[in-house]
Amino acid sequence: MPLPATTISKREALDARIRTLGRTLVAYSGGVDSAFLAWATYKALGADMLAVIADSPSLARTHLAEATAFALEQRVPLEVISTSELDRAEYVRNDASRCFHCKDELFTVMETFRATHGFDAIAYGVNVDDQGDFRPGQAAARQHNVAAPLLEAGLTKQEIRELARDADLRIWDKPASACLSSRIEYGRPVTRDALSTVEQGEDAIRALGFRQFRVRHHGEIVRIEIANNELPRALSSGMAAEFTRIFKALGFKFVTLDLEGFRSGSMNSLLPAEQLSRKV
């Protein structure tokens, strides 16, 4: 199906904006938005761009492997750097501003890399739809003067997926993903052990054949979110027994399946309204 004229116009605006940035670092996670931006920036700038992925305990090994594989397939130059958000007390305490401190660490490290390697700009994959969600990391991006080409071109998440599909990029329908820390309830410290437990749980669910899900860590309780179209399979007695076996082995005392299904950012629903509206 041909792309709508408005989407084509936005794609042209994206290219035009990218070309104004000069030598550019792209904050890359392997998700649809950052992967499409990295690919588009490579197409526009060639060797004058570099995708940068931050490796830390909050990045699942499967996500790192998938992101690396996509960059290799598309010949997008890639650099893996280390970030140390777990060394920041304000990040570990895991309040509503956690994402701000994560992105502040990322962009601080990227800014040092940019300055020492002769790049002109840093860009990241925020889009129009992200403006309606609670995203403290955007405040960190603004403080570090990080460019937002997808947003500036007016692209929505659906349009980015359509453009990725039109370009025959296999990540066009990749499920939404986020760092492992987003699985831990606010107020519970982010630790290496907690991150590892979540990662092992999600690896186990993936091995069962589920595609879109989250493992939410609530201390002694694990809350499993499964996409609505996959939920009937998860609700069988046999699968319930398998979830129980997996998560009790990981140390949880209670294993629950969330009947509302998968919701991106569901932990935010536990925050008071005044925190959701607060600017970091």
ZIDA-V799106 format. One record per pair of residues at least 12 apart in sequence whose C-alpha atoms are under 7 Angstrom apart, sorted by the first residue. I is the first residue (numbers start at 1). J is the second residue. If there is no record, write none. Layout:
[[I,J] [I,J]]
This chain:
[[7,159] [10,153] [10,154] [10,155] [13,153] [14,149] [14,150] [14,153] [15,44] [17,149] [18,41] [18,44] [18,149] [19,44] [19,45] [21,120] [21,121] [22,120] [22,121] [23,48] [23,49] [23,119] [23,120] [23,121] [24,48] [24,49] [24,50] [24,119] [24,120] [24,121] [24,122] [24,123] [25,49] [25,50] [25,51] [25,52] [25,119] [25,121] [25,122] [25,123] [26,38] [26,50] [26,51] [26,52] [26,122] [26,123] [26,124] [27,51] [27,52] [27,53] [27,123] [27,124] [28,51] [28,52] [28,53] [29,53] [29,67] [30,63] [30,66] [30,67] [31,176] [31,177] [32,171] [32,172] [32,174] [33,125] [33,160] [34,124] [34,125] [36,164] [37,125] [38,51] [39,76] [42,76] [50,77] [50,78] [51,77] [51,78] [51,79] [52,78] [52,79] [52,80] [52,81] [53,79] [53,80] [53,81] [54,80] [54,81] [54,82] [54,83] [54,106] [55,80] [55,81] [55,82] [55,83] [56,82] [56,83] [56,84] [57,192] [57,195] [58,179] [58,180] [58,181] [58,195] [59,179] [59,180] [60,180] [60,199] [83,105] [83,106] [83,109] [85,102] [85,105] [92,189] [92,190] [93,187] [93,188] [93,189] [93,190] [94,186] [94,187] [94,188] [94,189] [94,190] [95,186] [95,187] [96,186] [97,136] [97,280] [99,136] [99,137] [100,136] [100,137] [100,139] [100,140] [103,137] [103,140] [104,140] [107,144] [122,146] [122,147] [123,146] [123,147] [123,148] [124,146] [124,147] [124,148] [125,148] [125,150] [126,148] [126,150] [126,151] [127,150] [127,151] [127,155] [127,156] [127,157] [128,151] [128,154] [128,155] [128,156] [129,156] [129,157] [134,276] [136,280] [139,280] [161,173] [175,212] [180,195] [180,198] [181,195] [183,215] [183,216] [183,217] [184,216] [184,217] [184,218] [185,217] [185,218] [185,267] [197,250] [198,215] [201,215] [201,247] [202,214] [202,215] [212,226] [212,227] [213,225] [213,226] [213,227] [213,262] [214,226] [214,262] [220,252] [220,253] [220,254] [221,252] [221,253] [221,254] [221,255] [222,252] [222,254] [222,255] [222,256] [223,255] [223,256] [223,257] [223,258] [224,256] [224,257] [224,258] [225,257] [225,258] [225,261] [225,262] [226,261] [226,262] [227,261] [227,262] [228,261] [228,262] [231,261]]
